[in-house]
Amino acid sequence: MSEQTILVTGGTGTTGARVAQRLRARGVTARVASRTSPCHLDWADPGSWDPALARVDAVWLAYAPDLAVPGSDDVLAAVTRRAAAAGVRRVVLLSGRGEPAAQAAELAVRAAADEAGLAWTVVRCSWFVQNFTEGQFAGPLRDGELALPVDDVVEPFVDADDIADVAVAALLDDGHAGRVHELTGPRALTFAAAVAEVAAATGRPMRFRSVTLAEHTAELAAAGVPEDVVALLTHLFREVLDGRNASPTDGVQRALGRPATDLTEAVRRSAAAGCWT
Ligand SMILES: NC(=O)c1ccc[n+]([C@@H]2O[C@H](COP(=O)([O-])OP(=O)(O)OC[C@H]3O[C@@H](n4cnc5c(N)ncnc54)[C@H](OP(=O)(O)O)[C@@H]3O)[C@@H](O)[C@H]2O)c1
């Protein structure tokens, strides 16, 4: 049994829960941290950081709600410095592809880690498959329709299980320090095609509707989505989904020595796990 302890921030979320489960399977202590976890950590409350970082070997940094929130780079740099002061030896940052704010956060963490002599790895991801199966798109899809301000732009959606596999390798194994793993799925497809795949895998009727950004913002506001979340989503759709991230990478293959998981397979797995019944 290893005596390592890994702090998993966002440990109840899409990637964090998967990272924690894999760490435990390798006999490592995963300290799950979030606002509602027994190990309380709130990015907005610096007083909560040091207790979470005490006696930890490495940290999975999954900032929430999104790296696009102004100031996420400063928070993550400060946490990295506190981690180094607490004796942490590695930090692994979850980042987003083609997002200027995410790249600012990467640079901030790298600089803080380099200055403090801490090993860093960046796991830079395209949009997750799990946005459709368990994230913010799942509710509308259950109701039969997903309306988004995208048309025929394609995205190589990445499986969060692949992200977690890479994260755990970077947290525990050699050869990942100082590397940026840019992760995507093996195939780029439109949001409409992704919805069709979810419908086929689940056997539920689902349709995709392309709307304007203004219509989308109005629909979210009418549905009672909080103003700051609407602003964040609007920003992401305007900024990131212009085709800049259309090309798949070989990041999963390079990090793990095996191919990335296709969306079809990831969606079928979620259906087989009973997520839609
Ligand atoms: N979704 C995508 O397609 C995508 C793509 C690329 C990158 N990303 C990045 O992924 C990150 C989100 O990770 P995820 O999708 O794994 O998580 P997630 O499913 O969005 O869950 C958020 C996690 O963070 C915790 N959390 C929320 N607010 C917090 C706060 N103020 N302080 C501390 N913890 C907080 C939540 O638990 P509590 O509610 O208990 O606090 C939960 O564990 C973001 O930085 C985003 O930029 C997402």
The ligand as an SDF file (V2000), in Angstrom:
LIG
                    3D

 48 52  0  0  0  0  0  0  0  0999 V2000
  -16.7970   20.7090  -19.3870 N   0  0  0  0  0  0  0  0  0  0  0  0
  -15.9200   20.8470  -20.3520 C   0  0  0  0  0  0  0  0  0  0  0  0
  -16.2020   20.5500  -21.5220 O   0  0  0  0  0  0  0  0  0  0  0  0
  -14.5400   21.3680  -20.0260 C   0  0  0  0  0  0  0  0  0  0  0  0
  -13.5590   21.3570  -21.0290 C   0  0  0  0  0  0  0  0  0  0  0  0
  -12.2650   21.7840  -20.7160 C   0  0  0  0  0  0  0  0  0  0  0  0
  -11.9770   22.2220  -19.4200 C   0  0  0  0  0  0  0  0  0  0  0  0
  -12.9560   22.2540  -18.4810 N   0  0  0  0  0  0  0  0  0  0  0  0
  -12.6040   22.7350  -17.1190 C   0  0  0  0  0  0  0  0  0  0  0  0
  -13.0330   21.7890  -16.1730 O   0  0  0  0  0  0  0  0  0  0  0  0
  -13.1290   22.4430  -14.8930 C   0  0  0  0  0  0  0  0  0  0  0  0
  -14.3040   21.8460  -14.1590 C   0  0  0  0  0  0  0  0  0  0  0  0
  -13.9790   20.5070  -13.8540 O   0  0  0  0  0  0  0  0  0  0  0  0
  -15.0240   19.3440  -13.8520 P   0  0  0  0  0  0  0  0  0  0  0  0
  -15.8640   19.4270  -15.1090 O   0  0  0  0  0  0  0  0  0  0  0  0
  -14.3180   18.0890  -13.5430 O   0  0  0  0  0  0  0  0  0  0  0  0
  -15.9390   19.7450  -12.5980 O   0  0  0  0  0  0  0  0  0  0  0  0
  -17.5300   19.8800  -12.5480 P   0  0  0  0  0  0  0  0  0  0  0  0
  -18.1740   18.6090  -12.9600 O   0  0  0  0  0  0  0  0  0  0  0  0
  -17.8850   21.1630  -13.2180 O   0  0  0  0  0  0  0  0  0  0  0  0
  -17.7540   20.0180  -10.9730 O   0  0  0  0  0  0  0  0  0  0  0  0
  -17.2580   21.1180  -10.2660 C   0  0  0  0  0  0  0  0  0  0  0  0
  -16.5050   20.6070   -9.0460 C   0  0  0  0  0  0  0  0  0  0  0  0
  -15.8850   21.7230   -8.3890 O   0  0  0  0  0  0  0  0  0  0  0  0
  -16.4810   21.9120   -7.0940 C   0  0  0  0  0  0  0  0  0  0  0  0
  -16.6420   23.3500   -6.9030 N   0  0  0  0  0  0  0  0  0  0  0  0
  -17.5800   24.1520   -7.4670 C   0  0  0  0  0  0  0  0  0  0  0  0
  -17.3830   25.4160   -7.0630 N   0  0  0  0  0  0  0  0  0  0  0  0
  -16.3110   25.4060   -6.2150 C   0  0  0  0  0  0  0  0  0  0  0  0
  -15.6270   26.3940   -5.4660 C   0  0  0  0  0  0  0  0  0  0  0  0
  -16.0080   27.6780   -5.4710 N   0  0  0  0  0  0  0  0  0  0  0  0
  -14.5610   26.0210   -4.7140 N   0  0  0  0  0  0  0  0  0  0  0  0
  -14.1600   24.7230   -4.6870 C   0  0  0  0  0  0  0  0  0  0  0  0
  -14.7620   23.7470   -5.3730 N   0  0  0  0  0  0  0  0  0  0  0  0
  -15.8400   24.0890   -6.1340 C   0  0  0  0  0  0  0  0  0  0  0  0
  -17.7780   21.1090   -7.1160 C   0  0  0  0  0  0  0  0  0  0  0  0
  -18.1480   20.6120   -5.8420 O   0  0  0  0  0  0  0  0  0  0  0  0
  -18.9540   21.4980   -4.7690 P   0  0  0  0  0  0  0  0  0  0  0  0
  -20.2110   21.9400   -5.4230 O   0  0  0  0  0  0  0  0  0  0  0  0
  -19.1310   20.5550   -3.6360 O   0  0  0  0  0  0  0  0  0  0  0  0
  -18.0490   22.6380   -4.3920 O   0  0  0  0  0  0  0  0  0  0  0  0
  -17.3980   19.9440   -8.0200 C   0  0  0  0  0  0  0  0  0  0  0  0
  -16.6500   18.9890   -7.3060 O   0  0  0  0  0  0  0  0  0  0  0  0
  -13.2250   23.9430  -15.1830 C   0  0  0  0  0  0  0  0  0  0  0  0
  -12.0190   24.5650  -14.7840 O   0  0  0  0  0  0  0  0  0  0  0  0
  -13.3540   24.0110  -16.7020 C   0  0  0  0  0  0  0  0  0  0  0  0
  -12.7280   25.1840  -17.1940 O   0  0  0  0  0  0  0  0  0  0  0  0
  -14.2120   21.8220  -18.7360 C   0  0  0  0  0  0  0  0  0  0  0  0
  1  2  1  0
  2  3  2  0
  2  4  1  0
  4  5  1  0
  4 48  2  0
  5  6  2  0
  6  7  1  0
  7  8  2  0
  8  9  1  0
  8 48  1  0
  9 10  1  0
  9 46  1  0
 10 11  1  0
 11 12  1  0
 11 44  1  0
 12 13  1  0
 13 14  1  0
 14 15  2  0
 14 16  1  0
 14 17  1  0
 17 18  1  0
 18 19  2  0
 18 20  1  0
 18 21  1  0
 21 22  1  0
 22 23  1  0
 23 24  1  0
 23 42  1  0
 24 25  1  0
 25 26  1  0
 25 36  1  0
 26 27  1  0
 26 35  1  0
 27 28  2  0
 28 29  1  0
 29 30  1  0
 29 35  2  0
 30 31  1  0
 30 32  2  0
 32 33  1  0
 33 34  2  0
 34 35  1  0
 36 37  1  0
 36 42  1  0
 37 38  1  0
 38 39  2  0
 38 40  1  0
 38 41  1  0
 42 43  1  0
 44 45  1  0
 44 46  1  0
 46 47  1  0
M  CHG  2   8   1  16  -1
M  END
$$$$
